Amino acid sequence: MSSTPTLGFLLHDVARLLRKRFEQRAKCLGLTRSQWQTLAYLSNNEGIHQSGLAEILEVEPITLVRILDKLAERGLIERRQHPTDRRIWLLYMREAAHPLLAEMRELGDVTRAEALDGVSAAQREQLYQILSAMKTNLVQACRTPVEENEMNDG
């Protein structure tokens, strides 16, 4: 077996280390990774219902409810009842979350800069284009069922 990591392992390690480094920097904010991820996604999807946000975050709805409870206790988010369906709660950022989110973004910028140290602007652009193309390909592929004979060839 080759000692060179596969693309999948390398991408996984880079993503894990980016999260780890961000968490080291963000420890002072008093949020868990799941809480800051929830805030980040909610900031781009305000007014979304809980099950929709759970789907985006790829977590079980009950798991998200616990995270949202903590964020609501801190005064960072609020739940509003859907205007026509009392069973649905819509999620919004509270004013107190905005400075925290700005700080999280700054920490993210510093972390990305650290990770990309020594990588030229042209290389960064090429990396972004390649990763975007890979994501597009995989999103499309995930919409297509895997053929039976393809599963048996592995």
N, C-alpha and C positions, 0 to 999 in steps of 0.2 A: 504494500500500500504506500502511496506517495505521501511524503511529509508536507507537501503543499496543501493547504486547506482548500476545500471546494468553495465555490462561490457562495453557496448557501451558508456554510459554516462561517465564512469570512463576514458576510453581511450580518449574520446573527451576532457574531462577536462585536462588530463595530457598533451595532444598535445597542447591545447590552452595555458596552463600555460608555457610550454616549449617555445612556440613562443613568449609569452608575456615577459618572462624573457630574452630571446635572444634579443628581440627588445629594452628592457631597456639597455642592454649592448651595442648594436650596434648603438644606437642613434647617437653617435659621428661620425659614418661613413657617415652620411648624405644620407643614402639610405632608401627607403621605403621597407616594407616586400616584396612586389611584385618584386621590383628591385633586392633585394638580392637573392630571390628564383630563379628568372630568371637567374642571374649570376651563381648560384650554379648548376642549371640544364644544362646551356649552357657549363659550364666547363667540364662536362662529355659527352657532345654531340656536340662538335665543328664541324662545317660544316653542321649542320642540317638546313633544310629550316624552315621558319617562321611558316608555318602551322603545321609542325611536332612538333616544340617546344610548340606551343599553345596547341596541343593535350596532350603532356606530362604534361604540367602545368595545364591542365583542365581549360583553359580560352578561351574566344572568340578570334579569330585572330585579330580583331580590337583593343581589349583591349591590346593584346601583342604588337601591333604596337606602341601604345602610350608609353608603358614601354620601348621598344627598342629605340624609339626616344630619350627618356631622357638619357638612358645609352649611346647612341651614342654621344649625346651632351656633355656628361662628358668624352668622349674619352675612354670608357670602352669596347665597342663592336664595331664591324664593320660589315656591310653588303657587301657581294660580290655577283655579279651576277652569276647565274648558267652558266656553260660553254656552255650548249646547249639549254637552255630555258630561254629567257630574262625575262619571267614573274616571275621567282623564284629567291628569294634572299636567300643566304646561310649566316649563322651567325658564327662569330668568335670572340674570346676574343682578346682584344688589350693588349699590354704589361702592360699598366697602371692598368689593372684589376687584374693582378696576385698578387701583394702585398695586395690589398684589399681583395681578395679571401682568402689569407693566414690568414689575420687578422680575417675574418669572421669565418674561420675554428677554429682558436684559441678560439674565443668567444663561438663557439658551443661546443668545448671540455670543457670549463669552465662551461658552462650552464648544459651540461649533467652530469658532475662530481657533480655539486651542486644537481641536481635532484636525483642522485643515491647514495648520501651520506648515509652511513650506510648499503648499500646493498653489500653483499659479491660478490666476483668474480664468484663463482659458481651460485649464484642467478642471477647475471647479464647474465651469459651464458644461464641459463635456461629461463629467460625472453626473451632473444633474439631468442632462438629456438622456443619458444611458439608463439611469435608474427610473426616470419617468417612462421611458419606452418599455422597460421591463415590467413596471407596474401596470401599464396599459395592457400589455400582452397577457399578464397573469390574471387581471380582472376579467378580460375577455375569455380566457381559457377556463376560469372558474365558473363561468356561466354555461359552459358546455360540459355535458356529462362525459365521464371517462368511458371509453369503449371497453367492453368485456375483454377482448383479446389484448388490449393495451395493459390492463391490470394483470393479466396472466403472464405477460412477457417479463415482468420485473423479477 
